């Protein structure tokens, strides 16, 4: 398998209550259609050094941040398609390089450093991996996601994430998505991703509902939680999931 792609876009994040989500969706739902994944469980293994150098720099840096991760949509099996990603943020703009491969190929690459195929994007990802000394999975983060787009604005994408959770063990995409909750129950993370300015109908809907952008990093929050030894969050089990298909 050999599939690569890249993105350049602006991303804004908003933390909503379920009530705000429902009110917002009543205003904007007629504009939106589900994307190719629709509703799905998103699982991401964040790669880092033993001392968490990548995420520490991301938290501390003002202008430049980057992350390396391996992502699947639902629990992966050996021949499932997964995505190895390099994500950078500079000057408020997000750049993402993504290479698709099977889980078997991805795990072999992480273990041996032998690229599964040759491409410009795979070379960029491999260069970043070498710079950091071949980082390995440190944290798994999962959520239930709704993903939408607007046919009239093909560069616009909205995602709504629920039950965001993390774990430090069982760091394989084949081991399910149970984890410790990162946000209060009934909290929804909205991410708006666009190549430029958002359409007027969306800006007006956010303003009408008093929804303001904020700052939230899943991996950054998990790392902070890991460092706080006195925290004892509740483990989310599979029976607690909502809004899930394609598991």
Buried (B, 14 or more C-beta within 10 A) or exposed (E): EEEBEEBEBBBBBBBBEEEBBEBBBEBBEEBBEEBEBBBBBBBBBBBBBEEBEBBBEBBEEEEEBBBBBBBBBBBBEEEBBBBBBBBBBEEEEBBBBBBBBBBBBBBBBBEEEEBBBEBEBBBBBBEBBEEBEBBBBBBBBBBBBBBBBBEEBEBBBBBBBBBBBBBBEEBBBBBBBBBBBBBEEEBBBBBBBBBEEBBEBBEEBBEEBEBEEEEBBBBBBBBBBBEEEEEEEEEBEEEEBEBBEEE
